[in-house]
Amino acid sequence: MPPPNPKDAYFALVHHISHIVRSDHYLERTLNRLRLPPQTLTPSFVLRVLNSCSSHPTPALRFFSWVRTTHPSTYVPTTQEFHSLLLSLSRRRLHSPMWALLQEMHSSLRLPLSPDLFSAIILSYSDHPDLAVDVFNTMRRRFSVEQTTEVHNSLLTALCAARNFRAAYALVRRMARKKVPFSRETFSILVSAWCAAGKLREAEQFLQEMSDNGFAPPCRGRDLLIDGLVDAGYLESAKSLVRRMVKEGALPDVRTLNSLLEALARAGEVEFCVALLDDAAGLGLCPDISTYKHMIPAVSKAGMIDEAFRLLYSAMEDGHKPFPSLYAGIVKALCKSGRFGDAFSFFGDMKAKGHPPNRPVYTMLVKMCVRGGRFVDAANYLVEMTEMGLAPRGQSFDMVVDGLKHTGMHELARRMEQMQISSLRGE
């Protein structure tokens, strides 16, 4: 038997300690009984445990205090552990222990604080915008932390969540006055909030005013409007805006187009998505892999198999190598329509020209073969799946074995049962 890998033992200990922190009510007593050697509790080890327990900030804080109390001479906390713990506390809105730890970090230990940390803290006060403004005002005066663009965006998010558009617009004017650089997110936050409130005209006026003052967004204003309408669920308004842009010979950028196509495909408007993509290609827009990732499964699910093939081969002509989730929808659509021969042939082509199929694709193909009464083909794909080192699900074996027995192929069913036992044993 080969000796254990030290790296495996290290991560196994991290997993074990994390499980104790998350689930043990008396975690300090349990950790004391483990008698961990002092050299084990390094800053990187403690950081891994804290990151693993980020969804349980109170036990993580108890673990952090236990390490500092029981190993004061060997363990010296760093900024990373404090930041990880403070972010967890801010996400759970445990503000009292968060501020106590922040004060200790700043006053007692003199460790530096980052703007990203205060961005998370401001977002945790999104239900109380007045407190978010207080944090924003005191972070520079009390903690000497720079108010970056990300910090302004966090406060803007908190103000827009409270529908305080007047204060949000005042913050944008302050950014312009203080010469804080704008980002796409800065404009997108305010425009999306206005669109969600049904104030499309105010959003357009805001973008126009900022453009007149020389602070144009780093993307076209109509892209932000479309994103805001899609996020707010106003798909018809987004569609009308896109139609107007197409008539004018303009189109949104690829990122905005992808978000619109995704939302429309989820709403079942696949034909409009296909027509919009054709118009975009006619105007010179080059789709990226995300465009095909949204469109090919949508048109396949809608039964538009020829359109799915056209999009897939267009993606391959653009230099994209098909991955399993890209061609799995076409295989499933062919099987649903009863074209198993075409599905098997296409699947073989994708194994040669695309990325190798994964376990979900094989599981789907076996299930479709069973539903279509192709039990021998399903058994062959199970064998092929096992030879590739992909462990089939027990349900897949059960379906195939039952189908083979029902059709009188008892010998093949017995072989499949033996293969299932061998796979369970790991042979």
N, C-alpha and C positions, 0 to 999 in steps of 0.2 A: 504494500500500500504506500503510495507516495506521501512524503511529509506534507503537513498543512502549509498552505501559502500564508506568509505573515500579513499580506495585504487583506486576504479574505478574513483572517482572524480579527484584524483591526476593524473592518467594516461590520463584522458580526457583533463585535462589542458595542459599536456605535448604535446598531439596531437594537441590541438588548437594553442598553441604557435608555434609549429613546422610548422603548416600550414601557419601561418602569416609570419614567417621568410622566408619560401620558396616562397610564392606567392605575398606578399604585397610589392609594390615598396617603399612605405613610411612606412616601418615597425616600425621605431622609434616613429612616430606620433601615430600609432595604438597601440603600446605597452604602450605609455604614457596614452592613453585614458582608458586602462584597469584598471589602478590604482591597480596594483598587490601589495599585502602586502609584506613587506620586508622579513618576515619569509618564504615566499614561494620560493624565489630565493636562494635556497641552492646550494652548489656545485654539489650535486647529480642531482638536477633538471636541472641545466644548462648543465651538462654533457649529460643527456638524450636528451635534445633538440639539442645539438651539434651533437651527434651521429645520431639523426634522420635526420639532415640536412647535412650529410656528403657529399652528392652529390651536394650541393650548398654552397661551402666554402665562397664565398664573402658575401652573406647575413648572414651566420653563424658568420663570423668575425664582422659584424656590430652589430649583436645581442650580442655577447660577449663584445664588446666595450660599448654598451648601458647599459648592466648590471653593468659593472665596473664603469661607469660614474654616473649613477643614484643612485646606492646603494653602495657607497664607504665604508660606515661604517659598513654595515651588511654583505656584500659579500666579501670574501677573496678567490681569485682564487687558485686552487691547480694544481699540475702537470698534473693530468688526463685531465682537460679541455684544457690545452695548448697542450698536446700531441694529443688529438682528433682533435683539430683545425689544428695543424701543419701537421698531416697526411693527412687531407682533402686537404689542400693547396698544399702539395707535389704531391698528386695524380693528381690534376688538373694543376700542373706545374705553379702555381702562385708563382714564386720564390721571387719577391720583398716583398710582405707582409709576406711571410713565413720567410725570413731572418730578417725582422724587428721584428716580434714577437719572433723569436728565440733569437735575441740579447737582447730584453727586458727581456725575461725569464731568460737568463743566467746572464746578468750584473746587471739589476735593482732588480729583485726579488730573485736572487740567488737560483733558483729552479734547481734540478738535471735533467740532460738530459740522455736519454737511448740510447743504441746502436741500438735498433729497430727503433727508430726515424731516425737516420742517415742512416740506411739501406734503409728506404723508400725515403729519400731525394736523396741518390745516385741513386736509381732506377729511380727517376724522371728526372735525367740528362742522361738517356740512349741514347738520341739523340746527346748528347754532351759529349763524353767520357772524353775529357780533363777537363771539369768542374767537372765531377764525380771524377776524380783523385784528383783535387784540394780540393774537399770536404773531400775525404778520408784522404788526407795529413794534413788538418787543424783541423779535428775533435778532434784529440788527443792533438795537440799543443795548440790550441786556446780554446777548450771547455772541455778538460780533460776527454774525453770519450774513453773508451777502444775499441780497434779495434778487435771485436770478429770474430768468424767464419762466423756468419751471415752477418756481414759487408763486409768481404772479398768476400763472395758469391754474394752480391749485386753488388760490383764493378766488379767481374768476369762476371756477367750477362751483365752489361753495356758495357764492353769491347768486349764480344762475339757478342752482338747485332750490334756493329760497325765493326765486322769482323777483329778486331785488335787482332789476335791470338798471335802475338809475345808478346804484352804487357800482355795478359791474362796468357801466360805461364810464363812470368817473375813474375807475381803476385803469381802464384802457387809456384814457387821456393822461393819467399820471405816468403810465409807461412811456407815452410819447414825450411828455415833458422831461422825464428823467433819462430819456434816450436809452431805455431798455429795449433790446431788439425783440421784434415780434416774430413769432413762429406761426406755422399753419394752424397749430392747435389753438393758439390764442384767438384767432378769428373764428375757428370752427366751433369752439365752446360757446361763444356768444351767439353765433348764427344758429347753431343747433337748438339752443335754448329758446330763441325767439321763434323758430319754426315749430318747436314743440308746443309753444303757447299760442300758435296760430297767428303769429305776427310776422308774416312774410314781408309785408311792405316795410316794416321797421328794419328787418334784416337787410333788405336791399338798400335802404337809405343809409344804414350804418356803413356798408361796404363802399357806397359811393362817396360818403363824406370822408372816410379814411383815405380813399384814393385821391380825392381832391386835395387833402392835406399832405400828400406825399408819402403816405404810409400804406401803400398797396400791399395786399397779402401776398405771400410767396407762391401763390397759385391763383388761378382765375376765380373771380368772385362767384360765378355761377356754379363752379364745382362745389364750393362751400354750401351754396343754397341747396344743391341736389343732395349732398351728404346730410344736411340738416333735415330735409324733408323725408329722406329715407329713414334716418334714425327716429324721427317722430312718427313714422308710419303713414305719412301722407303720400302714398305711392302714386295716386292719380295726379297729384300736383307735380310730382317729380317727373312723371311720364309726359305731361303737357309741356314742362320746361325743356325736356330733352327734345321733344318734337319741334319746339320752336327753334332750338339751337340747330337741329338738322336742316330745317328749312333755310336757316341763315348760312349754312355751310360750315358750322362749327360743331365741335363735339367736346364732351368732358374728357379729362385725362383718363388714363387706363385705370388708375386706382379708384376714381369715382365711378367709372363705368362698371367695374367689377362689383362694387358694393350695391349698385343699382340692379345689376343682373342677378345677383344673389338674392336680393329681397324679392324681386319680381318672380324668380323661379320658385321660391318658397311659396309665393302666393298663387302659383299655378298658371302664370301668364307666360308660358314657355314660347308660344308663337311670337309674341311681341318681342321677347328677348332675341329670338333668331332674326327677326326683321331688323331690330336695332343693331345687332352685331354686323349684319350685312351692310347696312347703311354706314356704319362706322368704318368697315373695311373699304367701302367705296370712296370714303372721304380721306383715306390714307392712314387710318389708325391701325397700329400693329398690336394685336392682342398678346398678352403674356401668358405664362403657364397658369396663373390664377384664373384668367378668363376661361380657359379650357377646363379647368378643374371645376368651375361652377356650371358650365354649359353642358358638357358631355354627359354627366350623370342626369341632369335635368331632362334633356331631350331623349335620353335612353328610357327614363322612367315614363315619359309621355308617349312612348311607342314610336318616336320619330327615328327609326334605326338608320335610315339613309343619311339623315342630317348628322347623326352621331358619328357615322363613319367619315363623313366629309370633314367634320371638325377634328376628329382624331388624326386623319392624314394631313390636315393643315398644320396641326401641332407638330407632327413629325417632320414636315417640310420646313418648319421654322427652327428645327434643331432640337426639339424637346423629345427626350426618350420616354415613352409611355411607362408610367408606374401603375401598380396594381389597381389602386382606387380609380384610375382614369379609364381603364378598359374593362373593369369588372361590371360596370353598368351595362355595357354593350353585350357582354356575354349573357348576363341575366335577361336582357330584353330579347335576345335571340332564342334563349331557352323557353321563355314565356310564350313566344309566338310559335313554338313547335319546330323551330329550325335548328335542331340539335347538330346536324351535320355541319352547318355554317358556324355554329358556336364552337364546336370542337376544332374546326380548321382555323378559325380566328384565334382561339386560345393558343393553339400551337404556334401561330405566327407571332403572337405577343411574347411567348416564351423565348423565341429566337431574336426578336427585334427590340423588345422592351425589357424592363426590369423583371426579375424572376417573380412569379406569383407568390403571395404570402398565404398564411393559414386561413384568413377570412375568405379569400377568393376561392381556395380549394373547398372550403366548407360550403360556400354558397353553390358552387358547381355540383358538388355531391348531392346537395339537397334538391337542386333543380332536376338532376338526373333521376332521383328517386321519384319526384313528383310526376315526371314524364314517363315512368315505367322503364327507364334505361338503367336497370340494376347492374348489369355487367359493366357498363361504362362507369357507373359510380364506384364499383369495386376497383376498377383499374385506376381511377383517380385517387382512391385511398392508398393503393399500393405505391403509386407515384409520389404521393404526398409523404408517405413514410420513408421512401428512399431518399427524399430530399432533406430528411431530418426534421420534418414538421409533424408534431404529434397530433393525430386526428382526435376529434372529440368523441366521447363515448356514444353520444346520441347519433353521430354519423354512422358508426359501426352498427348500432342497433337498427337503424333504418335500412341499411343495405342488407344486413343478415335477414331481417324479416321479409324484405322483398324477394331475396333469392329463394328463401324457403317457400314463399307463397307461389313462386313460379316453378318450383320443383328442382331447383339447382342446389341440392343439399350438399354435394361435395364442395362446391365453391363457397357455400355458406359456412361449412365447417372450417375451411381454410381461413376465411375472414375472421372467424371466432378465435382461431389459434393466433392470427396476427394481432388481434386486439389484446389477447393475454400477453403476448410477447412485448407489445408496446407499453403495457401497464407495468411490466417487470423492468422495462428499460433495456431490453436485450437488443 
